[in-house]
Amino acid sequence: MKNWVRLFLCFSFLLVSFKGTAAASELRFAQLGDFKVESGEVIRDCRVGYRTFGKLNDDKSNAILFTTWASGTTEQLQSNIGAGKLVDDSKYFVIAIDALSNGVSSSPSNSKLQPRMSFPKLTIRDMVDTQHEVLTKVLHLNHLQAVVGISMGGMQTFQWMVSYPDFMDKAIPIVGSPQLAPYDLILWQAQVDAIMNDRGWNNGNYSRNPARAAEAEFGALVLTTPENYNKHRTRRQVFEELEKAKNQTGFDANDKIRQAQAMMALDVTGPFAGSMERAAAAVKARVFVIVARLDHVVTPGPALEFASLIRSQLLVLESDCGHMAPGCDSQKVNQAVADFLAH
């Protein structure tokens, strides 16, 4: 656990913060106007937050996109950017982009025209499409060296591979998935139900963020493994932590619902008649898939199948940390990613 400086129990997703932080980068917003999403609905006055790190070289060949995990923000990604970390901004121009419905980019919690549950349902592809708009129309980049993402960020990375196969040279999805497995689906749906069935939810019109205890309980159950959890908790600590969680504001529940729905809808095989083989055949980037064998949040089966089909480089993390394995094994992961990017 020595590499963890923070464990953020979000919607049963992770915040992995490795030691140290990157130099602060100013949050900017790309104004995309009215943005049509896959459902046919429109996000009014869509805006997307982003930060940049490092320097773009003269031929614009060193740009890397870093996508956010569920409930995560680019401010949190900063701890994974820098020399010796996941992405080295002394070598690469790193663009970190806030995913839709994360409370920074357009979300149920911050939309003035479509607040709360009037905010459109989203897909992972919608997130990726807004990122493509930021890169091409705001930053004037037409190609990336790589796309990198952890957890829901890894899901976005898989979507990038098939939605814009010519746009990047390399892709590194970390504990992500090209489509959620059945176990994953029931996990996300259970969490959405916990929010919606909370008597304080009020169809999204709550005065206090609902289901705080349930959120903490789900996170404790699935972010790591029973062995790892029991190793680092006493019986007394369990109830102390749950009691504290009840009084913490936490990530906005409506934002969580829309991101969870996006993850549940993820299926990169959709445009390929449901064929994983055809979806894999569309990929042109060199790919490095990283999974955790004991991951109970994003079970690794679909990612392993996709990795086999595209003959990607593969790293399977074997620790008992479960979904948190990239944090537990940060030195191994950081070095493996650095080597892949360099060759």
BELKATA-V563239 format. One record per residue. N is the residue number from 1. RES is the residue in one letter. OMEGA is omega in degrees with one decimal (none if undefined). Layout:
BEGIN
n={N:N}
res={RES:RES}
omega={OMEGA:OMEGA}
END
This chain:
BEGIN
n={1:2:3:4:5:6:7:8:9:10:11:12:13:14:15:16:17:18:19:20:21:22:23:24:25:26:27:28:29:30:31:32:33:34:35:36:37:38:39:40:41:42:43:44:45:46:47:48:49:50:51:52:53:54:55:56:57:58:59:60:61:62:63:64:65:66:67:68:69:70:71:72:73:74:75:76:77:78:79:80:81:82:83:84:85:86:87:88:89:90:91:92:93:94:95:96:97:98:99:100:101:102:103:104:105:106:107:108:109:110:111:112:113:114:115:116:117:118:119:120:121:122:123:124:125:126:127:128:129:130:131:132:133:134:135:136:137:138:139:140:141:142:143:144:145:146:147:148:149:150:151:152:153:154:155:156:157:158:159:160:161:162:163:164:165:166:167:168:169:170:171:172:173:174:175:176:177:178:179:180:181:182:183:184:185:186:187:188:189:190:191:192:193:194:195:196:197:198:199:200:201:202:203:204:205:206:207:208:209:210:211:212:213:214:215:216:217:218:219:220:221:222:223:224:225:226:227:228:229:230:231:232:233:234:235:236:237:238:239:240:241:242:243:244:245:246:247:248:249:250:251:252:253:254:255:256:257:258:259:260:261:262:263:264:265:266:267:268:269:270:271:272:273:274:275:276:277:278:279:280:281:282:283:284:285:286:287:288:289:290:291:292:293:294:295:296:297:298:299:300:301:302:303:304:305:306:307:308:309:310:311:312:313:314:315:316:317:318:319:320:321:322:323:324:325:326:327:328:329:330:331:332:333:334:335:336:337:338:339:340:341:342:343}
res={M:K:N:W:V:R:L:F:L:C:F:S:F:L:L:V:S:F:K:G:T:A:A:A:S:E:L:R:F:A:Q:L:G:D:F:K:V:E:S:G:E:V:I:R:D:C:R:V:G:Y:R:T:F:G:K:L:N:D:D:K:S:N:A:I:L:F:T:T:W:A:S:G:T:T:E:Q:L:Q:S:N:I:G:A:G:K:L:V:D:D:S:K:Y:F:V:I:A:I:D:A:L:S:N:G:V:S:S:S:P:S:N:S:K:L:Q:P:R:M:S:F:P:K:L:T:I:R:D:M:V:D:T:Q:H:E:V:L:T:K:V:L:H:L:N:H:L:Q:A:V:V:G:I:S:M:G:G:M:Q:T:F:Q:W:M:V:S:Y:P:D:F:M:D:K:A:I:P:I:V:G:S:P:Q:L:A:P:Y:D:L:I:L:W:Q:A:Q:V:D:A:I:M:N:D:R:G:W:N:N:G:N:Y:S:R:N:P:A:R:A:A:E:A:E:F:G:A:L:V:L:T:T:P:E:N:Y:N:K:H:R:T:R:R:Q:V:F:E:E:L:E:K:A:K:N:Q:T:G:F:D:A:N:D:K:I:R:Q:A:Q:A:M:M:A:L:D:V:T:G:P:F:A:G:S:M:E:R:A:A:A:A:V:K:A:R:V:F:V:I:V:A:R:L:D:H:V:V:T:P:G:P:A:L:E:F:A:S:L:I:R:S:Q:L:L:V:L:E:S:D:C:G:H:M:A:P:G:C:D:S:Q:K:V:N:Q:A:V:A:D:F:L:A:H}
omega={-173.0:-179.2:-179.7:171.3:178.9:171.9:-176.1:-179.4:178.6:-168.2:-169.1:173.9:-174.4:160.4:177.7:177.2:179.1:-175.8:177.4:178.4:176.6:174.8:-176.8:177.8:-176.2:173.5:175.9:178.4:172.0:179.5:-174.5:-179.4:177.8:-172.5:-178.8:179.9:-172.9:-178.4:-174.7:175.0:-176.7:170.7:-178.1:178.9:-177.4:174.7:-174.9:179.1:177.3:174.8:176.1:-178.8:178.7:-174.4:175.9:-179.3:-170.8:-178.4:175.8:-175.6:-174.8:-177.4:177.8:175.1:178.6:-174.6:-174.4:174.6:-179.4:-178.1:-177.6:-179.7:177.6:175.3:178.8:178.6:-175.3:-177.9:178.4:-176.6:178.9:-179.2:179.5:-179.9:-174.0:178.1:-174.4:-178.1:171.0:178.5:-171.6:171.8:-172.4:176.4:176.9:-175.4:178.2:178.1:173.3:176.5:174.7:179.0:176.9:170.0:-177.2:-171.6:173.1:-174.8:-176.3:179.6:178.1:-176.9:-178.6:-174.7:172.9:-173.1:170.6:177.0:-174.9:170.2:-173.9:169.0:174.3:178.5:176.0:176.8:-179.2:-179.3:177.0:177.8:177.4:177.7:179.1:-177.2:-172.3:-172.4:-179.5:-178.9:176.2:175.0:179.6:179.1:177.9:169.9:-177.8:167.5:-178.2:176.2:179.9:174.3:175.6:172.5:174.9:175.5:176.8:179.1:175.3:179.5:176.9:-177.0:-175.9:-180.0:-178.1:-171.0:-178.8:-169.3:-177.6:175.3:-175.1:177.1:-176.9:174.3:-177.0:-173.8:176.1:-177.0:173.7:174.7:-176.7:176.9:-179.8:178.6:179.7:-178.4:-178.7:177.0:-179.2:-177.8:178.1:-179.7:175.2:179.1:-179.9:177.9:-174.4:179.3:175.4:-174.8:177.9:-175.3:174.0:179.3:178.5:-177.3:-176.3:175.2:178.1:-175.9:-174.0:170.4:-178.1:-179.5:-179.8:178.9:179.8:-179.6:177.1:179.9:179.9:-177.7:-167.7:-175.4:177.9:179.0:176.5:-179.0:-178.5:-180.0:-178.8:-179.2:-172.3:178.9:167.8:177.4:-179.4:-178.7:-179.4:-175.5:175.2:-179.4:179.4:178.4:177.5:-177.5:-178.2:-175.0:178.3:-176.8:177.6:179.2:-175.8:-174.6:179.0:175.5:180.0:-179.6:-178.2:176.9:178.2:178.1:177.5:179.3:179.7:-179.9:-176.1:173.5:-176.6:179.6:-176.2:-180.0:-175.7:176.6:177.5:-177.0:175.3:179.9:-179.9:176.8:179.4:-179.3:179.9:-175.5:179.3:-178.7:165.9:-169.7:174.4:-178.7:177.2:179.1:173.9:-175.6:-175.3:179.6:177.8:179.4:173.8:-175.5:-164.9:-174.7:-178.4:179.1:178.4:177.7:-179.4:179.0:178.8:-178.0:-178.5:179.6:-177.6:167.8:-172.8:172.0:177.5:179.6:-170.7:-175.9:178.2:-178.6:178.6:-177.4:179.7:-176.5:177.4:175.5:178.6:-177.2:-172.1:-179.3:178.9:-178.1:-178.5:-179.3:179.6:178.3:179.0:179.2:-179.1:-179.8:-175.2:-175.1:none}
END
